[in-house]
Amino acid sequence: MDKNYKSGFVTLIGRPNVGKSTLMNHLIGQKIAITSDKPQTTRNRIQTVYTDERGQIIFLDTPGIHKAKNKLGEYMVSVAEHTLKEVDVVLWLVEPTTFIGAGERHIAEQLQNVKTPVILVINKTDTIKNQEEILEFISAYKDVCSFAEIVPVSALKDKNTDLMLDLIYKYLPSGPQYYDEDTVTDQPMRQIAAELIREKALRLLSDEIPHGIAVTIEKMTERKNGMMDIEATIICERDSHKGIIIGKGGAMLKRIGSAARREIEGLMDTQVNLQIWVKVRKEWRDSELYMKNYGYNGKEI
């Protein structure tokens, strides 16, 4: 085995909406994790694989660590915190600021008990007019935790992400690769399709609804000509929400469906016939049974 070949697991943690999924999608070169400007977009641990001549990095994109308000929130936080102990490197993403709020301090507390090297990634540096300010952000953060490294990046503009990869490889153990070169995710296609539909709903719907939706794929079959038939259900918590998701004359549901279909076709590289229904399940986020049915199983953490 090549002693110089590195292989290991890296988790991305951070408060909701700091750009974890954007960074991961960018590194992988295609979209696996869904992104939106609404917090708590990522609900499960999504595993993606980055391979180059130096080695292989398996990224675990976790839900944002936050104070949970319901069972779904508790599930998401325990997924994120559980991951910290299983990996070779922790990437903690923060926004460029000198203000360190309660959310960040809560994450710092979780990291106190972790022996894993922690690399602080100050993301969204493209939003800073005066680049000298970055030094102020670094000095504000440097004593919050004992960091192995601190690196400023812009996931969106692909700035300094090469340096970040170099630093990750520095701390990964030597070892053979876990996946083939051409693997980019361990997510089943059904799950990716469900997540893409949820993403479009998150982006197109008003603020109060998206937290309360889940998407399930009821059926996914391939025709002889290679075309895929997908039947999906959007689950929401109230009748009034159902009306908004469907929209006047079905217009909103049509918009969600056609945006999702285009992206699923791009990923599957084939034509897709997508049908979406909407169901109401009151307070499903506090029901272990419903959560399990919709892919959030606390017992599997």
Sequence and secondary structure as in RCSB ss.txt:
>XXXX:A:sequence
MDKNYKSGFVTLIGRPNVGKSTLMNHLIGQKIAITSDKPQTTRNRIQTVYTDERGQIIFLDTPGIHKAKNKLGEY
MVSVAEHTLKEVDVVLWLVEPTTFIGAGERHIAEQLQNVKTPVILVINKTDTIKNQEEILEFISAYKDVCSFAEI
VPVSALKDKNTDLMLDLIYKYLPSGPQYYDEDTVTDQPMRQIAAELIREKALRLLSDEIPHGIAVTIEKMTERKN
GMMDIEATIICERDSHKGIIIGKGGAMLKRIGSAARREIEGLMDTQVNLQIWVKVRKEWRDSELYMKNYGYNGKE
I
>XXXX:A:secstr
  TT EEEEEEEE STTSSHHHHHHHHHTS  S   SSS    S EEEEEEETTEEEEEEE        SHHHHH
HHHHHHHHTTT SEEEEEE S S   HHHHHHHHHHHT  S EEEEE  GGG S TTHHHHHHHHHTTTS  SEE
EE BTTTTBSHHHHHHHHHHHS B   SS TT  B   HHHHHHHHHHHHHHHHS TTTGGG EEEEEEEEE TT
S EEEEEEEEES HHHHHHHH GGGHHHHHHHHHHHHHHHHHHTS EEEEEEEEE TTGGG HHHHHHTT  GGG
 
